[in-house]
Amino acid sequence: MAVFIIMTKEYENEEKVVYKYGPDEKISGIIEYNKDSGMISQQEPIVSEFYLDEFFFKRAWKTLG
């Protein structure tokens, strides 16, 4: 079984990059990557009764990390 995650860049500057992530464009959370520290933080979780945020956040984190 294959699962995919959509990540779209929403914003970027010298310090950070902000992405939307999730199963599709309508259901998404927000994740931020700090370029200086290499830290990844969740700014907004996926809110859905059908999808677990943890599942998609972990895959987005692995993509960036």
C-alpha positions as CSV (number, residue, x, y, z in Angstrom):
1,M,0.0,0.0,0.0
2,A,1.4,3.4,-1.0
3,V,0.7,6.6,0.8
4,F,1.7,10.1,-0.4
5,I,1.9,13.4,1.4
6,I,1.5,16.8,-0.3
7,M,3.9,19.5,0.8
8,T,3.6,23.0,-0.6
9,K,5.9,25.8,0.2
10,E,3.9,28.8,1.6
11,Y,6.7,31.1,2.6
12,E,10.5,31.4,2.7
13,N,13.0,33.9,4.0
14,E,16.6,33.8,5.1
15,E,15.7,32.1,8.5
16,K,12.8,29.8,7.8
17,V,10.6,27.9,5.3
18,V,6.9,27.3,6.0
19,Y,5.1,24.4,4.3
20,K,1.5,23.2,4.3
21,Y,1.4,19.4,4.5
22,G,-1.3,16.7,4.4
23,P,-3.3,14.2,2.4
24,D,-4.6,16.8,0.0
25,E,-4.9,20.6,-0.6
26,K,-8.1,20.9,1.5
27,I,-7.0,19.1,4.6
28,S,-3.6,20.4,5.7
29,G,-1.4,21.4,8.6
30,I,1.5,23.8,8.7
31,I,5.1,22.9,9.5
32,E,8.1,25.3,9.8
33,Y,11.8,24.5,9.1
34,N,14.3,26.8,10.8
35,K,17.3,27.0,8.5
36,D,19.7,28.3,11.1
37,S,19.0,25.6,13.8
38,G,17.8,22.8,11.6
39,M,14.7,22.5,13.9
40,I,11.3,21.5,12.5
41,S,8.2,22.6,14.4
42,Q,4.5,22.1,13.8
43,Q,2.7,25.4,13.6
44,E,-0.8,24.0,13.0
45,P,-1.9,20.4,13.1
46,I,-4.2,18.7,10.6
47,V,-7.8,18.8,11.9
48,S,-9.8,15.9,10.5
49,E,-12.0,13.1,11.8
50,F,-10.6,10.9,8.9
51,Y,-6.9,11.5,9.1
52,L,-4.4,11.4,12.0
53,D,-2.2,14.4,12.1
54,E,0.7,12.4,13.7
55,F,0.8,10.1,10.6
56,F,1.3,13.0,8.1
57,F,3.5,15.2,10.5
58,K,6.0,12.3,10.9
59,R,6.3,11.9,7.1
60,A,6.6,15.6,6.5
61,W,9.3,15.8,9.3
62,K,11.2,12.9,7.7
63,T,11.1,14.6,4.3
64,L,12.6,17.8,5.7
65,G,15.0,16.1,8.2
